Amino acid sequence: MIRRLSPSEPTTARSDAPRAAAELGLTDRYRYILGHSGKRYLFSAVPADRLSDYSSAIVVMEPGPGRGGRLKKAWIGEIDRDGKRRGARLNRGDVTGRTALVHLLAGDAAQRRLVLDDLDGLFGPGCES
């Protein structure tokens, strides 16, 4: 069962790996993330510095460790058809060394907007989107 957790709970509990991925030992590569509607979205883990390779994708970057013990903020946005990030501004340092989760099954801009709206606030008020 997948449930939406508060931002204070561990991020890994916020999403589950598909059963087939778990059976193949690929739980670190594929995950479901639950939207506000209760719908599950399948995401693949990719290096964040390669996001331009994933045009027309929804992107989630979970909070992570940064320089000097600072926490890098969560980020939710999209990569448009030209490979450009759309969402809150990200500096190169915000992306370097991070893993991003990409959802590739939203077929057009309208479907991506629906998914983004469903995931809005996933990490609480500190999330940039």
PyMOL commands that set and color helices and strands:
alter all, ss='L'
color gray80, all
select helices_A, chain A and resi 11-14+19-23+48-53+67-69+92-95+109-119
alter helices_A, ss='H'
color red, helices_A
select strands_A, chain A and resi 15-16+30-34+40-47+57-61+64-65+71-72+75-79+85-86+99-103
alter strands_A, ss='S'
color yellow, strands_A
deselect
rebuild
show_as cartoon
